[in-house]
């Protein structure tokens, strides 16, 4: 999983994500915590990956396919878990995500973009490529399957990160390598204030 940076007002995100029942629990002394989890896409995302590939323009390829989840945990005043890592598919609050593009995908004269599949709908997400820092940044409030997609620009030469690397015959079976999980540190909201 590529390294990721998340920029959001976490307290605001939690308040805008809680439903009325969850807000009531927090207001009565309970707590809420929310975590953005990013994992390598697995077989569970295979249908989404096919949808992404079907949307490609000329010469586009998936560089990395990711499962981006927002997980909510709510505890009552006594510390009993009411919701444990409940997946939140949509939020009213936007989150800015910056992904360090893996070095094996970096090449001069290459264009990058983010494509998302959410509830079966494929969309190219507005994103910004930072060539100096080798990052791609986008905002979202929908959590599902995302792909870093690239396209080599005419006249460019792809330079693999390892001179011994041959054209890709890389195995795409996620079982061959355990899925890594990047989970961003969390801060709790207790009684709606912290």
Buried (B, 14 or more C-beta within 10 A) or exposed (E): BBEBEBEBEBBEBBBEBBEEEBBEBBEEEBBBBBBBBBBBBEEEBBEBBEBBBEBEEEEBBBBBBBBBBBBBBBBBEEEEEBBEBBEBEEBEBBBEBBBBBBEBBBBEEBEBBBBBBBEEEBEEBEBEBEEEEBBBBBBBBBBBBBBBBBBBEEEEEBEBEEEEEEEEEEEEEBEEEEEEEBBBEBEBBBEBEE
